[in-house]
Every structure is written in C-alpha cells, then in structure tokens.
Amino acid sequence: MPQTTDADVIIVGAGIAGIATAHYLACGNTARKVVLVDALPPMSFTSAESGENYRNWWPHPIMTGFIDRSTDLLEGIARDSENRIKLTHRGYALATRQDDISELLEGLKAGYGADQSKGIRVRDRRDASDYLASLHGKPAGVDVLTDTGTIRRAFPAFDPGIRHVIHIRRAGDLDSYQLSQYLLERFRARGGSLLHAKVVEIFGNRSLQVRLSDEHVLSTPRLVIAAGPFVNELLAHIGERLPVHNVLQQKLGFEDVLETIPKEQPFAVDLDPQLIDWSEEERELLAADADFRHLAGTMPGKVHRRIDSSPQRRTLELGWAYNKEPCEPAWEPVLDDTFPEIVLRGAARLNPGLKGYYDELPPTRVLHGGYYTMTGENLPIIGPSATEGVFVVAALSGFGTMAACAAGELCAAWIDGAKLPEYGKHLSLERYADAQFMAAFSGVDDRGVL
Ligand SMILES: Cc1cc2nc3c(=O)[nH]c(=O)nc-3n(C[C@H](O)[C@H](O)[C@H](O)COP(=O)(O)OP(=O)(O)OC[C@H]3O[C@@H](n4cnc5c(N)ncnc54)[C@H](O)[C@@H]3O)c2cc1C
C-alpha cells in the first residue's frame, strides 16, 4: 500500500517562485504544515539561469506596482540580512540614437502611471553635475539625459552616437541563490519541509492527492503549482491548461579581460533595432540560408549587458531576447551555439569596445539558457485555478527572480482569503474575463520582454 501523508499546503516546484510562496505561507500568521516538492534540487532549473536583474520599468502600471512591491520586500530582506542577497541599485540605462524621444517618454509615463510619472526628470546640460553626483546614489524615479556631454561622462564606453539615455533608478541586481537560501531557512525554521521527488499524478475529489515518483502519496486541501515551464504538464492531471507558452532565452557570460566597460556602470540596454555588424560577405551568406536569413536583416532592439559589481570580478553578461518561437519545454534545454556570436556583435553596437572579442572570446565564457514561461500579454498568473483548492504561481517569464517575493506573498493572500493588493485580481485568471483590461494589451508590441 502506498504511504499517505497529510499537509495543509503542498507546493510543487522549488524554483524561486515555489520557494517564495512556501516562505510566505509558512511565515504568515496561520500555523500550518507546508510541504515543498521538487524533482530536482532547489533552484536548479530555470531559476539557476536567471540574469538576477530587477527593474521597475514596465509598459503597464500593473506590472510596475507588482515589481515595486517585490522590490520593497527585497529591500526589507536586504536590511534584515546585512544585504546577504547583494541587492544593488545601479539602475538600468536605456540608450537610443533617436533625436525625438517623445514616444519613449509617453511610454515611460504610461508605465509608471499618474503618480509615479512625476518622478521622471528630464535633465539638460545645466543639471549635469547633480546627475553625475547621484550616479552611485539611490534616488527614486527616472533621469532622462538629453545632453550628449553628460552622457559621455557618465557612460564613457557607449557608442558616441547615443543621443539620449533614460536612467531607470529603481533597478539593479541581486544574488538569487542567497535569496532562496534566506527564504528556505526561514521556511524550515517554521516547520516547513522539502521533499525530493517528481509529482507524477494529481487526483482526488474531496481532498487532493499527489502521487510522487517513489509511490508516496501526499494528501492536501490546498495545492500550489509553481512548476515553471511544466505548469501545464501538471495541470493536465486535473484537466486544466493555462494560456502560457515557453520560449528559450539565453545569456552569454565572460570575464571582461579587455576591461571594455568601467565597473559600477548600470545595466545597459540598447533600445534601437539594428543590422548586426557582419562583414558584407557574412551578410550575403546568411541571407542565402533560409535558417539564418533573419540574422542578415533588421534585428529588434533591447540587446543588453551587465557588468558584475563585485570587487574581485569583472564579468560581463550579454542578453538579447530576439527569439520569439514557442517550443515544448525539455528537462535538458538544448542551447543555440550561434547565440554567443550574435549577442556579442549586437551588444558591440552600444559598447564598441566589445569588438575586441570578435576574434576570440575568453575561455571563461559560459552560455546560460532556459525558458521564459509567459502569457501573450506577459503578465504572470498567480491565484486560484478552476479546480477548488488548486492555485498557480506561473508565467514568470523573464522577471521571476525580481517578482518572486511579491508573487509568493500574493499567492499566500489568495490562500488565506486576505485582502488582495491592487494588482491582485489583474494578475490572476480573473483578468481574462475583464475585456476592458485585456484590451490594453491588444496590438501593443512592447510587452516589457527583455
Ligand atoms: C536566460 C534567462 C535569464 C533571466 N534573467 C532574469 C533576470 O535578470 N531577472 C529576473 O527577475 N528573472 C530572470 N529570468 C526569469 C527567471 O529566471 C524565471 O522567471 C524564474 O526562475 C522562474 O522560476 P519558477 O520557480 O517559476 O520556475 P523554475 O525555476 O523552472 O522552477 C520550477 C521547478 O518545478 C520543478 N518541477 C516541474 N515539474 C515538476 C514535477 N512534475 N514534480 C516535481 N517538480 C517539478 C522543476 O524541477 C523546477 O525546479 C531569466 C530567465 C532566463 C531563462
């Protein structure tokens, strides 16, 4: 006979989403037995591939409010733990060669909503010293640099053709592994337990039964599915499916041995679309091959780079979410080995010093990759599913590290029947019944994917 164990809540998935949810459920006011189950060691699937960046720059104020709340929680953890999670505040520098940025400013204001858009400061040459003095501080809001001299001084490694920089100040990076350890330690201290097993079946009527790969059966009135790219595989057991798809995204990391980017620079995004810097001959060869033709033409904007801020290291990480093709998730994702060359050349447009790596990348190079599990509108799905007692924390796309704390807190509020924050219902499945809300996403290209 299979052994049955009861738990007040079972969470499937010990990535950052499941861990944060477990933490907020176990550390709330209600005493309860919470069990976290994962087929792999904690934080070893998508969550291990994160670039670990955060930003409150989003096209829709619902996401801005949600990520601002998560950042409040991260800042609280940083304070309580002597910044064990290495939260930095260097910001995101969005660079463009466009002379007219009125559309960008409109988008920025829309994303911050009526209150916060007052914190957008357009700075000309007269404000240069104020801005430069604030570069390593922690001001709120956004600085929009219109003076190319100030841009040169603040961002000496940038392409001299950059006309405007939008510096998002509530942004930076963190150590997501340390965050997970902090949350797990507190979860365990409140009696939470972690099981290493794959969930192979979910069944039952009155109470939910979860069968594990070792034939153990767990019984619970509340089940949270935080299974990253495999959310629909699990929901299929109870006849449900979320409107999400998976897209493989990659990052290239290497030691900046040529010292092309000064340390302490903000995360930088080249907003402009571009033709990749191939030779004429390379472009012709690419254009002649149906599989690679897209690389010969105009590529989308938003190639980005981060320079590590630790005193001992000078690691560069390059990313470019140009892949849009949905795919079936695999437990061992197959990475695209042409990505390093593509992202390097793309990133060299904003940071011309990177051309020094065209012939050879340092041997320390590492290619990371995993799935952005996302909805079409690029909002997460957090809250009850259609089956009573089953909840989801899903579709965390390219923002799961920064969003995990607010996502876990929100799922716990749904389970407890507590008051939801303003963004709560819009981040649940209920939004699909709200045609007016969903209309804001139709025909909009910018979904905040980075
Ligand atoms: C290349 C890349 C860069 C990124 N950069 C950033 C960034 O800079 N900032 C940011 O905020 N986010 C970033 N992200 C996004 C972030 O990493 C993800 O949103 C986040 O890790 C998702 O966490 P998760 O817990 O939902 O999923 P996962 O980490 O995938 O966890 C799901 C867990 O569920 C388990 N599981 C699945 N099925 C079962 C089953 N049947 N039984 C038991 N266990 C199961 C899996 O083993 C896994 O451990 C990036 C993602 C990628 C791919």
Ligand as a Chemical Component Dictionary entry (heavy atoms), coordinates in Angstrom:
data_LIG
# 
_chem_comp.id                   LIG 
_chem_comp.type                 NON-POLYMER 
_chem_comp.pdbx_formal_charge   0 
_chem_comp.three_letter_code    LIG 
# 
loop_
_chem_comp_atom.comp_id 
_chem_comp_atom.atom_id 
_chem_comp_atom.alt_atom_id 
_chem_comp_atom.type_symbol 
_chem_comp_atom.charge 
_chem_comp_atom.model_Cartn_x 
_chem_comp_atom.model_Cartn_y 
_chem_comp_atom.model_Cartn_z 
_chem_comp_atom.pdbx_ordinal 
LIG C1  C1  C 0 18.248 33.253 -19.621 1  
LIG C2  C2  C 0 17.323 33.790 -18.551 2  
LIG C3  C3  C 0 17.613 34.997 -17.921 3  
LIG C4  C4  C 0 16.750 35.507 -16.950 4  
LIG N1  N1  N 0 17.065 36.680 -16.326 5  
LIG C5  C5  C 0 16.233 37.154 -15.342 6  
LIG C6  C6  C 0 16.548 38.367 -14.678 7  
LIG O1  O1  O 0 17.563 39.013 -14.954 8  
LIG N2  N2  N 0 15.705 38.801 -13.691 9  
LIG C7  C7  C 0 14.565 38.108 -13.368 10 
LIG O2  O2  O 0 13.828 38.560 -12.480 11 
LIG N3  N3  N 0 14.248 36.957 -13.991 12 
LIG C8  C8  C 0 15.052 36.464 -14.963 13 
LIG N4  N4  N 0 14.732 35.317 -15.617 14 
LIG C9  C9  C 0 13.452 34.669 -15.307 15 
LIG C10 C10 C 0 13.535 33.807 -14.072 16 
LIG O3  O3  O 0 14.708 33.047 -14.073 17 
LIG C11 C11 C 0 12.309 32.888 -14.062 18 
LIG O4  O4  O 0 11.128 33.643 -14.229 19 
LIG C12 C12 C 0 12.195 32.143 -12.749 20 
LIG O5  O5  O 0 13.392 31.453 -12.474 21 
LIG C13 C13 C 0 11.040 31.158 -12.816 22 
LIG O6  O6  O 0 11.009 30.494 -11.580 23 
LIG P1  P1  P 0 9.998  29.318 -11.320 24 
LIG O7  O7  O 0 10.180 28.936 -9.907  25 
LIG O8  O8  O 0 8.656  29.710 -11.811 26 
LIG O9  O9  O 0 10.473 28.151 -12.316 27 
LIG P2  P2  P 0 11.711 27.096 -12.188 28 
LIG O10 O10 O 0 12.934 27.722 -11.658 29 
LIG O11 O11 O 0 11.778 26.419 -13.519 30 
LIG O12 O12 O 0 11.180 26.089 -11.106 31 
LIG C14 C14 C 0 10.185 25.128 -11.380 32 
LIG C15 C15 C 0 10.546 23.891 -10.591 33 
LIG O13 O13 O 0 9.469  22.966 -10.729 34 
LIG C16 C16 C 0 10.021 21.676 -10.724 35 
LIG N5  N5  N 0 9.067  20.753 -11.326 36 
LIG C17 C17 C 0 8.479  20.834 -12.540 37 
LIG N6  N6  N 0 7.674  19.769 -12.741 38 
LIG C18 C18 C 0 7.749  19.023 -11.624 39 
LIG C19 C19 C 0 7.135  17.798 -11.219 40 
LIG N7  N7  N 0 6.296  17.107 -12.019 41 
LIG N8  N8  N 0 7.444  17.291 -9.993  42 
LIG C20 C20 C 0 8.296  17.963 -9.159  43 
LIG N9  N9  N 0 8.912  19.108 -9.503  44 
LIG C21 C21 C 0 8.625  19.643 -10.715 45 
LIG C22 C22 C 0 11.294 21.826 -11.544 46 
LIG O14 O14 O 0 12.203 20.795 -11.231 47 
LIG C23 C23 C 0 11.800 23.194 -11.127 48 
LIG O15 O15 O 0 12.765 23.135 -10.107 49 
LIG C24 C24 C 0 15.581 34.784 -16.589 50 
LIG C25 C25 C 0 15.297 33.570 -17.225 51 
LIG C26 C26 C 0 16.149 33.074 -18.188 52 
LIG C27 C27 C 0 15.812 31.775 -18.833 53 
# 
loop_
_chem_comp_bond.comp_id 
_chem_comp_bond.atom_id_1 
_chem_comp_bond.atom_id_2 
_chem_comp_bond.value_order 
_chem_comp_bond.pdbx_ordinal 
LIG C1  C2  SING 1  
LIG C2  C3  SING 2  
LIG C2  C26 DOUB 3  
LIG C3  C4  DOUB 4  
LIG C4  N1  SING 5  
LIG C4  C24 SING 6  
LIG N1  C5  DOUB 7  
LIG C5  C6  SING 8  
LIG C5  C8  SING 9  
LIG C6  O1  DOUB 10 
LIG C6  N2  SING 11 
LIG N2  C7  SING 12 
LIG C7  O2  DOUB 13 
LIG C7  N3  SING 14 
LIG N3  C8  DOUB 15 
LIG C8  N4  SING 16 
LIG N4  C9  SING 17 
LIG N4  C24 SING 18 
LIG C9  C10 SING 19 
LIG C10 O3  SING 20 
LIG C10 C11 SING 21 
LIG C11 O4  SING 22 
LIG C11 C12 SING 23 
LIG C12 O5  SING 24 
LIG C12 C13 SING 25 
LIG C13 O6  SING 26 
LIG O6  P1  SING 27 
LIG P1  O7  DOUB 28 
LIG P1  O8  SING 29 
LIG P1  O9  SING 30 
LIG O9  P2  SING 31 
LIG P2  O10 DOUB 32 
LIG P2  O11 SING 33 
LIG P2  O12 SING 34 
LIG O12 C14 SING 35 
LIG C14 C15 SING 36 
LIG C15 O13 SING 37 
LIG C15 C23 SING 38 
LIG O13 C16 SING 39 
LIG C16 N5  SING 40 
LIG C16 C22 SING 41 
LIG N5  C17 SING 42 
LIG N5  C21 SING 43 
LIG C17 N6  DOUB 44 
LIG N6  C18 SING 45 
LIG C18 C19 SING 46 
LIG C18 C21 DOUB 47 
LIG C19 N7  SING 48 
LIG C19 N8  DOUB 49 
LIG N8  C20 SING 50 
LIG C20 N9  DOUB 51 
LIG N9  C21 SING 52 
LIG C22 O14 SING 53 
LIG C22 C23 SING 54 
LIG C23 O15 SING 55 
LIG C24 C25 DOUB 56 
LIG C25 C26 SING 57 
LIG C26 C27 SING 58 
# 
